[in-house]
Amino acid sequence: MAQKITLSIPDLLHERLKEWRKSFNFSKMFQEAVTEAIQKKEEFQKRFSEDFDMSEIIKRLHQEKLIWEKQFFKSGKDEGIKWARSAHYEELLYVINFNDTYELTNEDRFKVYFEQIHTTNELGKYASDDAVDHELMFMDGWFLGVNEFWTQIKEKI
């Protein structure tokens, strides 16, 4: 059984919410965000109240890694949308039809842009030979952002 609650939000957010009401399931988004926040708090409290064995530590670190990667994915997606909004038509087509996702960063026409993004988003901060998950997650998010933007506008141009 579901329970209803009342939330207060700023007027500006409410106006934006009304614009996008049909595009999002706000109830589900809220439930997921609150569930994640509660789980983090519970896990934090559990760390101080119990002795952990190695399997529990590994499980916790794995979950934290997934959340960490999700943050890089979201940053990449936001950056991809930002790029797509200012990209020239020819560049959009090039990226949308590019076959080897991760090789795009080495393309001459995009190399400087991706080097700047790499620095701005501190993607090299955690880099090592065997730990590039966050960079891949960022690029996966970037391509998703560009593709979602393209999906929204392609029929209108």
N, C-alpha and C positions, 0 to 999 in steps of 0.2 A: 504494500500500500504506500502511496506517495503522499508526502505532506507538503503543504504550501507554506511559503514564508514570504515576507515582504522585505525588499531591499531598498535602500536609498542610494541614488546615483546622482552625480552632478547633472545640471540641465544640459550642458553641451554633450555629454555622453548619451543622455536620453535622446536627444535629437538625432545623433548618429545611429543609435540603436534602432530608432523608428525607420530610418532609411534602409537598413540592412535586415530588418526583421524576417523577411522571406528567405534570406540567404543563409541564415544560421539557426541552429537549434540552441538558443541561449540557455535553456534549462540544462541541456546535456553539457554544454561548455562549463557552466557553473558547477555542476555536479563533479565533473572531472577535475576541475581546478581545486575545489574544496577537498575532494578525496585525496588528491596528491599532497596538498598542504597538511592534512591530518595525518597521512601516512608518514610524512617527513617528521612531524612532531612526535608521533608515537615511536618511530624508530630511534629518534634522538633520545627520548626518555628511556627506551629499552636498553640502549647502550650503557647508560649509567646505572641501571638497576639490576643488570644480569651479567653473568660471566658468559662470554661468547666462545664458542668453539670455532675452529678454522672454517668449517663449511658455512656457518652463519656470517662470518666476516666476509668471506668470498661472495656470498649471495648479496650482502648489503653493498659491497663495493661494485658488484656487477650492476645492481639497480642504479646506483649513483652514476656509474659510467653511462648507462642508457639515458639518464636525465641530462647529463653533461653533453652527450652527443646530440640529443634532441635540441638543446640550446644552440649548438653550432648549426644544426639543420635549419632552425628557425631564423637565425641570423643570415644564413646563406639565402634562404627564401626571400627574406625582406630585401636583401641586397640585389637579388635577381630581379625582383619586381621594380626596384628603384632604377636599375640599369635599363630594363626593358622600356620603362616610361620615357627615357630620354634617348633611346637608341634610334638610329636611322632604320628605315624599312629594310634596306639591304642587309644590315647587320643582324636584324631580327631573323630574317629568313635564313641567313647563314648559320646562326646559332640553333635555330629550331631544326634544321636539317643536318646538323653536324653529327657524325656517326660515333666518334670516340670521345665521349663526354669529358674525361679528364685531360685529354690531350689539347683541348681548347685553350687551356692556360698557357700552352707553349706556342700557340699560333702568333705570328708576328703582329697581326692587327689587334690582338687582345693582350699580349704579354705585359705591356706596361700597366694596363688596367688591373690585371690580376695580381701583379706584384704589389700595386698600391693597396688593393683589397686585402691581400695576404698580410701586409704590415698593419693596416688600419684595424683589422679584426684579430690581430695577434695570433694568427694561425701557426706561426713558427715557434711560438712560446713553448708549446708542449711537444714539439717535433723530435723524433728520434727515428732511427732506422726502422724499427718495428712498430711504431705507434703513430700512424697517420689517420686513424679513424676519424678524428675530428675534422681533418681537412677534407676527407671524402664526404663526410656528412654535410659539411658546409657547401661543397660543390653540388651534391645531390639536391640540397635545398635551393641553391642558386638556379639550377636548371628547372626545378619544379616551379619556382617563382616566375621565371621567364616563360615557361610553357603555360602556366595559368593565365598570365597576362595576355599571351598570344591567343589563347582560347577565348578570352573575353572580347577581344577586338577584331579578330580575323574576319568575321562575317560582316563587320561594319565598315570595313575599308575597301 
